[in-house]
Amino acid sequence: CGASLVAPNVVLSAAHCSGFISSVRIGRHDLLDNSEEYETFAIAEEVPHPNYNPSTLDYDYMMMRLSGSSTYEPVMLDDGSVDLSAGTDLTVMGW
């Protein structure tokens, strides 16, 4: 399961991953590249969306609080104030 850093000590992931993640690696991109510099944190708390439905995968997201704070810059989430007119370039993460 992947995740995005949304605050120095919080990542956003999929709720269907709940119970399967014990730690996260911030800044790790290539598991075969041992020269990468990254941070490792344990998961202190999982908070799946209260309406998550494992049968339909509706609301399939959760927040996870880390055991510490990352020095990496969190991603920017859309708060609804950005004009997303047709033709606007976006960056999408995930599957």
Sequence and secondary structure as in RCSB ss.txt:
>XXXX:A:sequence
CGASLVAPNVVLSAAHCSGFISSVRIGRHDLLDNSEEYETFAIAEEVPHPNYNPSTLDYDYMMMRLSGSSTYEPV
MLDDGSVDLSAGTDLTVMGW
>XXXX:A:secstr
  EEEEETTEEEE GGGTTS SEEEET   TT TT   EEEEEEEEEE TT BTTTTBT  EEEEESS  SS   
    S S   TT        
